[in-house]
Amino acid sequence: MSFLFVYVCVCVCVCVCVCVRACVHVFINTTLVLSTYQATSAQQSDPCYNYTVLNDTWRATTNTDQSVVRCDRSPTVHWQGWYLLVHQDHSVRMPESCVPILRCGTHAPLWLNGSHPSPADGEVTRQVCGHWINGCCNFQRMSIQVKACPGNYTVYKFVDPVSCSLAYCADFSSEGALPSATIDPTDLSHETVPTTTPSPTTSEHVVGVRLQVSSAERLNETAVEEQILKPLRDLLRQRGVDVSGIRLRRLVEKQP
């Protein structure tokens, strides 16, 4: 019998500070063990540590599909708190220049009329423009808050656009980092590790995953990739986790 071990650092929120076990059923049974640490009060109030992930592919500035026209205004969308734009394994930012009309899955694409801040700037206010027939700032009575976070990612506090159909764009070419955790889980005073949280009140965060798989069959690299790593990556990616650090190591039991 052979054993496979997969290690990856993640930043997924959980609701209790305990060791969490969850079974992921692919072609063989796997067990996911998550280690947690208690966040500090400063992290709980910092948007760099408390945000919701937006990974909508239709927000791409290159998206010209109009089969479904999106609008980021209630009652369709209810903005609450801060948001991180994500594409695949990277954080991305809003475009800083005018986006052609009928892009980003909407009629009038919304772009940031100004430069992004640096981490030293803290939370800043930026104007958002919607490009339509009368110009790049046809819709301009909107302001949002923006914050650049340590680790090369940016969070936004979105608001309802002035009308429909307008939607916030994501520049997929502006790839940055995803928040990652590299601290010892016993270090509860660490101040610089970001975390993804679906709720501003959550204060416990996963910082590590250790996946152990046992199989009676010998698995080649292709089988491992398709049956184990791909479903795992997809699961973590849906939670806004950087999966680029997954490492696979095969350990073979020694015969007595």
PAMISE-325028 format. One record per residue (C-alpha): residue in three letters; residue number from 0; x, y, z. Coordinates in steps of 0.1 Angstrom, whole numbers, m for minus. Layout:
// PAMISE-325028
<r><r>Ala</r><k>NUM</k><u>X</u><v>Y</v><w>Z</w></r>
...
END
This chain:
// PAMISE-325028
<r><r>Met</r><k>0</k><u>0</u><v>0</v><w>0</w></r>
<r><r>Ser</r><k>1</k><u>13</u><v>35</v><w>m8</w></r>
<r><r>Phe</r><k>2</k><u>6</u><v>68</v><w>8</w></r>
<r><r>Leu</r><k>3</k><u>3</u><v>103</v><w>m7</w></r>
<r><r>Phe</r><k>4</k><u>7</u><v>134</v><w>13</w></r>
<r><r>Val</r><k>5</k><u>m4</u><v>169</v><w>0</w></r>
<r><r>Tyr</r><k>6</k><u>6</u><v>200</v><w>19</w></r>
<r><r>Val</r><k>7</k><u>m7</u><v>235</v><w>12</w></r>
<r><r>Cys</r><k>8</k><u>m10</u><v>267</v><w>32</w></r>
<r><r>Val</r><k>9</k><u>m45</u><v>282</v><w>31</w></r>
<r><r>Cys</r><k>10</k><u>m66</u><v>311</v><w>45</w></r>
<r><r>Val</r><k>11</k><u>m101</u><v>297</v><w>48</w></r>
<r><r>Cys</r><k>12</k><u>m124</u><v>308</v><w>76</w></r>
<r><r>Val</r><k>13</k><u>m141</u><v>284</v><w>100</w></r>
<r><r>Cys</r><k>14</k><u>m165</u><v>292</v><w>128</w></r>
<r><r>Val</r><k>15</k><u>m148</u><v>275</v><w>157</w></r>
<r><r>Cys</r><k>16</k><u>m112</u><v>273</v><w>168</w></r>
<r><r>Val</r><k>17</k><u>m109</u><v>235</v><w>167</w></r>
<r><r>Cys</r><k>18</k><u>m93</u><v>209</v><w>145</w></r>
<r><r>Val</r><k>19</k><u>m117</u><v>203</v><w>117</w></r>
<r><r>Arg</r><k>20</k><u>m120</u><v>171</v><w>97</w></r>
<r><r>Ala</r><k>21</k><u>m139</u><v>168</v><w>65</w></r>
<r><r>Cys</r><k>22</k><u>m141</u><v>140</v><w>40</w></r>
<r><r>Val</r><k>23</k><u>m137</u><v>148</v><w>3</w></r>
<r><r>His</r><k>24</k><u>m151</u><v>120</v><w>m19</w></r>
<r><r>Val</r><k>25</k><u>m134</u><v>117</v><w>m52</w></r>
<r><r>Phe</r><k>26</k><u>m125</u><v>83</v><w>m68</w></r>
<r><r>Ile</r><k>27</k><u>m110</u><v>73</v><w>m35</w></r>
<r><r>Asn</r><k>28</k><u>m116</u><v>86</v><w>1</w></r>
<r><r>Thr</r><k>29</k><u>m95</u><v>114</v><w>13</w></r>
<r><r>Thr</r><k>30</k><u>m94</u><v>132</v><w>47</w></r>
<r><r>Leu</r><k>31</k><u>m88</u><v>169</v><w>51</w></r>
<r><r>Val</r><k>32</k><u>m73</u><v>182</v><w>84</w></r>
<r><r>Leu</r><k>33</k><u>m74</u><v>219</v><w>90</w></r>
<r><r>Ser</r><k>34</k><u>m53</u><v>237</v><w>117</w></r>
<r><r>Thr</r><k>35</k><u>m66</u><v>271</v><w>130</w></r>
<r><r>Tyr</r><k>36</k><u>m53</u><v>301</v><w>149</w></r>
<r><r>Gln</r><k>37</k><u>m71</u><v>329</v><w>168</w></r>
<r><r>Ala</r><k>38</k><u>m70</u><v>363</v><w>150</w></r>
<r><r>Thr</r><k>39</k><u>m62</u><v>394</v><w>169</w></r>
<r><r>Ser</r><k>40</k><u>m87</u><v>422</v><w>174</w></r>
<r><r>Ala</r><k>41</k><u>m68</u><v>444</v><w>150</w></r>
<r><r>Gln</r><k>42</k><u>m72</u><v>418</v><w>122</w></r>
<r><r>Gln</r><k>43</k><u>m109</u><v>415</v><w>128</w></r>
<r><r>Ser</r><k>44</k><u>m115</u><v>452</v><w>120</w></r>
<r><r>Asp</r><k>45</k><u>m90</u><v>453</v><w>91</w></r>
<r><r>Pro</r><k>46</k><u>m106</u><v>448</v><w>56</w></r>
<r><r>Cys</r><k>47</k><u>m73</u><v>431</v><w>45</w></r>
<r><r>Tyr</r><k>48</k><u>m84</u><v>403</v><w>68</w></r>
<r><r>Asn</r><k>49</k><u>m121</u><v>404</v><w>64</w></r>
<r><r>Tyr</r><k>50</k><u>m136</u><v>403</v><w>30</w></r>
<r><r>Thr</r><k>51</k><u>m157</u><v>383</v><w>5</w></r>
<r><r>Val</r><k>52</k><u>m141</u><v>367</v><w>m26</w></r>
<r><r>Leu</r><k>53</k><u>m156</u><v>376</v><w>m60</w></r>
<r><r>Asn</r><k>54</k><u>m144</u><v>351</v><w>m86</w></r>
<r><r>Asp</r><k>55</k><u>m169</u><v>359</v><w>m114</w></r>
<r><r>Thr</r><k>56</k><u>m152</u><v>352</v><w>m147</w></r>
<r><r>Trp</r><k>57</k><u>m178</u><v>373</v><w>m165</w></r>
<r><r>Arg</r><k>58</k><u>m163</u><v>404</v><w>m149</w></r>
<r><r>Ala</r><k>59</k><u>m133</u><v>402</v><w>m172</w></r>
<r><r>Thr</r><k>60</k><u>m126</u><v>434</v><w>m193</w></r>
<r><r>Thr</r><k>61</k><u>m122</u><v>411</v><w>m223</w></r>
<r><r>Asn</r><k>62</k><u>m156</u><v>395</v><w>m219</w></r>
<r><r>Thr</r><k>63</k><u>m179</u><v>406</v><w>m248</w></r>
<r><r>Asp</r><k>64</k><u>m207</u><v>380</v><w>m241</w></r>
<r><r>Gln</r><k>65</k><u>m241</u><v>397</v><w>m238</w></r>
<r><r>Ser</r><k>66</k><u>m263</u><v>366</v><w>m236</w></r>
<r><r>Val</r><k>67</k><u>m268</u><v>374</v><w>m199</w></r>
<r><r>Val</r><k>68</k><u>m266</u><v>411</v><w>m190</w></r>
<r><r>Arg</r><k>69</k><u>m254</u><v>417</v><w>m154</w></r>
<r><r>Cys</r><k>70</k><u>m263</u><v>445</v><w>m131</w></r>
<r><r>Asp</r><k>71</k><u>m245</u><v>451</v><w>m97</w></r>
<r><r>Arg</r><k>72</k><u>m274</u><v>469</v><w>m82</w></r>
<r><r>Ser</r><k>73</k><u>m300</u><v>456</v><w>m57</w></r>
<r><r>Pro</r><k>74</k><u>m322</u><v>436</v><w>m56</w></r>
<r><r>Thr</r><k>75</k><u>m299</u><v>415</v><w>m78</w></r>
<r><r>Val</r><k>76</k><u>m268</u><v>422</v><w>m56</w></r>
<r><r>His</r><k>77</k><u>m266</u><v>432</v><w>m20</w></r>
<r><r>Trp</r><k>78</k><u>m231</u><v>447</v><w>m13</w></r>
<r><r>Gln</r><k>79</k><u>m219</u><v>443</v><w>23</w></r>
<r><r>Gly</r><k>80</k><u>m184</u><v>449</v><w>35</w></r>
<r><r>Trp</r><k>81</k><u>m152</u><v>445</v><w>15</w></r>
<r><r>Tyr</r><k>82</k><u>m145</u><v>423</v><w>m15</w></r>
<r><r>Leu</r><k>83</k><u>m114</u><v>407</v><w>m32</w></r>
<r><r>Leu</r><k>84</k><u>m115</u><v>401</v><w>m69</w></r>
<r><r>Val</r><k>85</k><u>m100</u><v>367</v><w>m78</w></r>
<r><r>His</r><k>86</k><u>m93</u><v>350</v><w>m111</w></r>
<r><r>Gln</r><k>87</k><u>m80</u><v>314</v><w>m109</w></r>
<r><r>Asp</r><k>88</k><u>m50</u><v>314</v><w>m86</w></r>
<r><r>His</r><k>89</k><u>m45</u><v>351</v><w>m84</w></r>
<r><r>Ser</r><k>90</k><u>m60</u><v>383</v><w>m70</w></r>
<r><r>Val</r><k>91</k><u>m68</u><v>409</v><w>m97</w></r>
<r><r>Arg</r><k>92</k><u>m77</u><v>446</v><w>m96</w></r>
<r><r>Met</r><k>93</k><u>m103</u><v>469</v><w>m112</w></r>
<r><r>Pro</r><k>94</k><u>m91</u><v>485</v><w>m145</w></r>
<r><r>Glu</r><k>95</k><u>m77</u><v>520</v><w>m141</w></r>
<r><r>Ser</r><k>96</k><u>m87</u><v>530</v><w>m176</w></r>
<r><r>Cys</r><k>97</k><u>m118</u><v>532</v><w>m197</w></r>
<r><r>Val</r><k>98</k><u>m133</u><v>499</v><w>m207</w></r>
<r><r>Pro</r><k>99</k><u>m152</u><v>496</v><w>m240</w></r>
<r><r>Ile</r><k>100</k><u>m190</u><v>494</v><w>m237</w></r>
<r><r>Leu</r><k>101</k><u>m207</u><v>460</v><w>m237</w></r>
<r><r>Arg</r><k>102</k><u>m179</u><v>444</v><w>m218</w></r>
<r><r>Cys</r><k>103</k><u>m176</u><v>427</v><w>m183</w></r>
<r><r>Gly</r><k>104</k><u>m210</u><v>410</v><w>m189</w></r>
<r><r>Thr</r><k>105</k><u>m229</u><v>443</v><w>m188</w></r>
<r><r>His</r><k>106</k><u>m239</u><v>473</v><w>m208</w></r>
<r><r>Ala</r><k>107</k><u>m219</u><v>500</v><w>m191</w></r>
<r><r>Pro</r><k>108</k><u>m187</u><v>486</v><w>m175</w></r>
<r><r>Leu</r><k>109</k><u>m175</u><v>502</v><w>m143</w></r>
<r><r>Trp</r><k>110</k><u>m138</u><v>511</v><w>m140</w></r>
<r><r>Leu</r><k>111</k><u>m117</u><v>529</v><w>m114</w></r>
<r><r>Asn</r><k>112</k><u>m111</u><v>566</v><w>m124</w></r>
<r><r>Gly</r><k>113</k><u>m78</u><v>570</v><w>m105</w></r>
<r><r>Ser</r><k>114</k><u>m48</u><v>550</v><w>m95</w></r>
<r><r>His</r><k>115</k><u>m48</u><v>523</v><w>m69</w></r>
<r><r>Pro</r><k>116</k><u>m34</u><v>532</v><w>m35</w></r>
<r><r>Ser</r><k>117</k><u>m2</u><v>517</v><w>m19</w></r>
<r><r>Pro</r><k>118</k><u>m4</u><v>499</v><w>14</w></r>
<r><r>Ala</r><k>119</k><u>9</u><v>530</v><w>32</w></r>
<r><r>Asp</r><k>120</k><u>m21</u><v>550</v><w>20</w></r>
<r><r>Gly</r><k>121</k><u>m46</u><v>530</v><w>40</w></r>
<r><r>Glu</r><k>122</k><u>m82</u><v>532</v><w>30</w></r>
<r><r>Val</r><k>123</k><u>m88</u><v>557</v><w>3</w></r>
<r><r>Thr</r><k>124</k><u>m119</u><v>569</v><w>m17</w></r>
<r><r>Arg</r><k>125</k><u>m119</u><v>566</v><w>m55</w></r>
<r><r>Gln</r><k>126</k><u>m144</u><v>576</v><w>m81</w></r>
<r><r>Val</r><k>127</k><u>m159</u><v>549</v><w>m103</w></r>
<r><r>Cys</r><k>128</k><u>m170</u><v>556</v><w>m138</w></r>
<r><r>Gly</r><k>129</k><u>m194</u><v>538</v><w>m161</w></r>
<r><r>His</r><k>130</k><u>m187</u><v>539</v><w>m198</w></r>
<r><r>Trp</r><k>131</k><u>m217</u><v>544</v><w>m220</w></r>
<r><r>Ile</r><k>132</k><u>m227</u><v>562</v><w>m252</w></r>
<r><r>Asn</r><k>133</k><u>m219</u><v>597</v><w>m239</w></r>
<r><r>Gly</r><k>134</k><u>m183</u><v>589</v><w>m228</w></r>
<r><r>Cys</r><k>135</k><u>m161</u><v>570</v><w>m205</w></r>
<r><r>Cys</r><k>136</k><u>m176</u><v>587</v><w>m174</w></r>
<r><r>Asn</r><k>137</k><u>m212</u><v>587</v><w>m186</w></r>
<r><r>Phe</r><k>138</k><u>m221</u><v>574</v><w>m152</w></r>
<r><r>Gln</r><k>139</k><u>m199</u><v>591</v><w>m126</w></r>
<r><r>Arg</r><k>140</k><u>m218</u><v>597</v><w>m94</w></r>
<r><r>Met</r><k>141</k><u>m202</u><v>568</v><w>m76</w></r>
<r><r>Ser</r><k>142</k><u>m174</u><v>565</v><w>m51</w></r>
<r><r>Ile</r><k>143</k><u>m160</u><v>534</v><w>m34</w></r>
<r><r>Gln</r><k>144</k><u>m134</u><v>527</v><w>m8</w></r>
<r><r>Val</r><k>145</k><u>m102</u><v>509</v><w>m18</w></r>
<r><r>Lys</r><k>146</k><u>m73</u><v>495</v><w>3</w></r>
<r><r>Ala</r><k>147</k><u>m40</u><v>480</v><w>m8</w></r>
<r><r>Cys</r><k>148</k><u>m30</u><v>452</v><w>15</w></r>
<r><r>Pro</r><k>149</k><u>5</u><v>438</v><w>25</w></r>
<r><r>Gly</r><k>150</k><u>12</u><v>409</v><w>2</w></r>
<r><r>Asn</r><k>151</k><u>2</u><v>425</v><w>m31</w></r>
<r><r>Tyr</r><k>152</k><u>m36</u><v>423</v><w>m32</w></r>
<r><r>Thr</r><k>153</k><u>m63</u><v>449</v><w>m31</w></r>
<r><r>Val</r><k>154</k><u>m98</u><v>450</v><w>m15</w></r>
<r><r>Tyr</r><k>155</k><u>m128</u><v>471</v><w>m24</w></r>
<r><r>Lys</r><k>156</k><u>m159</u><v>483</v><w>m6</w></r>
<r><r>Phe</r><k>157</k><u>m184</u><v>483</v><w>m35</w></r>
<r><r>Val</r><k>158</k><u>m217</u><v>502</v><w>m36</w></r>
<r><r>Asp</r><k>159</k><u>m248</u><v>500</v><w>m57</w></r>
<r><r>Pro</r><k>160</k><u>m243</u><v>516</v><w>m92</w></r>
<r><r>Val</r><k>161</k><u>m265</u><v>546</v><w>m100</w></r>
<r><r>Ser</r><k>162</k><u>m287</u><v>525</v><w>m124</w></r>
<r><r>Cys</r><k>163</k><u>m288</u><v>493</v><w>m145</w></r>
<r><r>Ser</r><k>164</k><u>m271</u><v>478</v><w>m163</w></r>
<r><r>Leu</r><k>165</k><u>m238</u><v>486</v><w>m148</w></r>
<r><r>Ala</r><k>166</k><u>m213</u><v>461</v><w>m133</w></r>
<r><r>Tyr</r><k>167</k><u>m178</u><v>463</v><w>m118</w></r>
<r><r>Cys</r><k>168</k><u>m150</u><v>451</v><w>m141</w></r>
<r><r>Ala</r><k>169</k><u>m119</u><v>430</v><w>m132</w></r>
<r><r>Asp</r><k>170</k><u>m87</u><v>433</v><w>m151</w></r>
<r><r>Phe</r><k>171</k><u>m74</u><v>398</v><w>m153</w></r>
<r><r>Ser</r><k>172</k><u>m41</u><v>410</v><w>m167</w></r>
<r><r>Ser</r><k>173</k><u>m34</u><v>427</v><w>m133</w></r>
<r><r>Glu</r><k>174</k><u>m25</u><v>395</v><w>m115</w></r>
<r><r>Gly</r><k>175</k><u>m14</u><v>398</v><w>m79</w></r>
<r><r>Ala</r><k>176</k><u>m10</u><v>375</v><w>m50</w></r>
<r><r>Leu</r><k>177</k><u>m36</u><v>357</v><w>m31</w></r>
<r><r>Pro</r><k>178</k><u>m35</u><v>360</v><w>7</w></r>
<r><r>Ser</r><k>179</k><u>m14</u><v>332</v><w>21</w></r>
<r><r>Ala</r><k>180</k><u>m5</u><v>321</v><w>56</w></r>
<r><r>Thr</r><k>181</k><u>30</u><v>310</v><w>65</w></r>
<r><r>Ile</r><k>182</k><u>30</u><v>313</v><w>103</w></r>
<r><r>Asp</r><k>183</k><u>32</u><v>287</v><w>130</w></r>
<r><r>Pro</r><k>184</k><u>m4</u><v>279</v><w>141</w></r>
<r><r>Thr</r><k>185</k><u>8</u><v>283</v><w>178</w></r>
<r><r>Asp</r><k>186</k><u>18</u><v>319</v><w>172</w></r>
<r><r>Leu</r><k>187</k><u>m14</u><v>337</v><w>181</w></r>
<r><r>Ser</r><k>188</k><u>0</u><v>373</v><w>181</w></r>
<r><r>His</r><k>189</k><u>10</u><v>374</v><w>144</w></r>
<r><r>Glu</r><k>190</k><u>m2</u><v>406</v><w>128</w></r>
<r><r>Thr</r><k>191</k><u>6</u><v>403</v><w>91</w></r>
<r><r>Val</r><k>192</k><u>m11</u><v>371</v><w>79</w></r>
<r><r>Pro</r><k>193</k><u>m42</u><v>379</v><w>58</w></r>
<r><r>Thr</r><k>194</k><u>m73</u><v>357</v><w>58</w></r>
<r><r>Thr</r><k>195</k><u>m104</u><v>353</v><w>37</w></r>
<r><r>Thr</r><k>196</k><u>m136</u><v>355</v><w>56</w></r>
<r><r>Pro</r><k>197</k><u>m172</u><v>354</v><w>44</w></r>
<r><r>Ser</r><k>198</k><u>m184</u><v>372</v><w>76</w></r>
<r><r>Pro</r><k>199</k><u>m168</u><v>403</v><w>93</w></r>
<r><r>Thr</r><k>200</k><u>m175</u><v>387</v><w>127</w></r>
<r><r>Thr</r><k>201</k><u>m154</u><v>355</v><w>121</w></r>
<r><r>Ser</r><k>202</k><u>m122</u><v>355</v><w>140</w></r>
<r><r>Glu</r><k>203</k><u>m107</u><v>320</v><w>135</w></r>
<r><r>His</r><k>204</k><u>m88</u><v>312</v><w>103</w></r>
<r><r>Val</r><k>205</k><u>m73</u><v>281</v><w>88</w></r>
<r><r>Val</r><k>206</k><u>m35</u><v>283</v><w>81</w></r>
<r><r>Gly</r><k>207</k><u>m27</u><v>248</v><w>70</w></r>
<r><r>Val</r><k>208</k><u>m39</u><v>217</v><w>53</w></r>
<r><r>Arg</r><k>209</k><u>m25</u><v>182</v><w>55</w></r>
<r><r>Leu</r><k>210</k><u>m41</u><v>157</v><w>32</w></r>
<r><r>Gln</r><k>211</k><u>m33</u><v>120</v><w>35</w></r>
<r><r>Val</r><k>212</k><u>m45</u><v>96</v><w>9</w></r>
<r><r>Ser</r><k>213</k><u>m42</u><v>58</v><w>11</w></r>
<r><r>Ser</r><k>214</k><u>m50</u><v>35</v><w>m18</w></r>
<r><r>Ala</r><k>215</k><u>m47</u><v>m2</v><w>m25</w></r>
<r><r>Glu</r><k>216</k><u>m39</u><v>6</v><w>m61</w></r>
<r><r>Arg</r><k>217</k><u>m7</u><v>21</v><w>m74</w></r>
<r><r>Leu</r><k>218</k><u>m15</u><v>56</v><w>m87</w></r>
<r><r>Asn</r><k>219</k><u>6</u><v>72</v><w>m114</w></r>
<r><r>Glu</r><k>220</k><u>11</u><v>109</v><w>m116</w></r>
<r><r>Thr</r><k>221</k><u>m18</u><v>114</v><w>m141</w></r>
<r><r>Ala</r><k>222</k><u>m42</u><v>95</v><w>m118</w></r>
<r><r>Val</r><k>223</k><u>m31</u><v>115</v><w>m88</w></r>
<r><r>Glu</r><k>224</k><u>m36</u><v>148</v><w>m107</w></r>
<r><r>Glu</r><k>225</k><u>m70</u><v>139</v><w>m120</w></r>
<r><r>Gln</r><k>226</k><u>m85</u><v>120</v><w>m90</w></r>
<r><r>Ile</r><k>227</k><u>m70</u><v>139</v><w>m61</w></r>
<r><r>Leu</r><k>228</k><u>m52</u><v>172</v><w>m68</w></r>
<r><r>Lys</r><k>229</k><u>m77</u><v>186</v><w>m93</w></r>
<r><r>Pro</r><k>230</k><u>m108</u><v>181</v><w>m71</w></r>
<r><r>Leu</r><k>231</k><u>m89</u><v>194</v><w>m41</w></r>
<r><r>Arg</r><k>232</k><u>m77</u><v>225</v><w>m60</w></r>
<r><r>Asp</r><k>233</k><u>m112</u><v>232</v><w>m73</w></r>
<r><r>Leu</r><k>234</k><u>m126</u><v>229</v><w>m38</w></r>
<r><r>Leu</r><k>235</k><u>m101</u><v>253</v><w>m23</w></r>
<r><r>Arg</r><k>236</k><u>m102</u><v>277</v><w>m52</w></r>
<r><r>Gln</r><k>237</k><u>m139</u><v>281</v><w>m47</w></r>
<r><r>Arg</r><k>238</k><u>m131</u><v>294</v><w>m12</w></r>
<r><r>Gly</r><k>239</k><u>m106</u><v>319</v><w>m26</w></r>
<r><r>Val</r><k>240</k><u>m75</u><v>299</v><w>m16</w></r>
<r><r>Asp</r><k>241</k><u>m42</u><v>301</v><w>m34</w></r>
<r><r>Val</r><k>242</k><u>m36</u><v>266</v><w>m46</w></r>
<r><r>Ser</r><k>243</k><u>m3</u><v>273</v><w>m63</w></r>
<r><r>Gly</r><k>244</k><u>17</u><v>260</v><w>m32</w></r>
<r><r>Ile</r><k>245</k><u>3</u><v>225</v><w>m32</w></r>
<r><r>Arg</r><k>246</k><u>32</u><v>200</v><w>m31</w></r>
<r><r>Leu</r><k>247</k><u>29</u><v>163</v><w>m36</w></r>
<r><r>Arg</r><k>248</k><u>52</u><v>137</v><w>m20</w></r>
<r><r>Arg</r><k>249</k><u>49</u><v>100</v><w>m23</w></r>
<r><r>Leu</r><k>250</k><u>59</u><v>79</v><w>6</w></r>
<r><r>Val</r><k>251</k><u>62</u><v>41</v><w>2</w></r>
<r><r>Glu</r><k>252</k><u>60</u><v>18</v><w>32</w></r>
<r><r>Lys</r><k>253</k><u>92</u><v>m1</v><w>39</w></r>
<r><r>Gln</r><k>254</k><u>89</u><v>m38</v><w>38</w></r>
<r><r>Pro</r><k>255</k><u>98</u><v>m55</v><w>71</w></r>
END
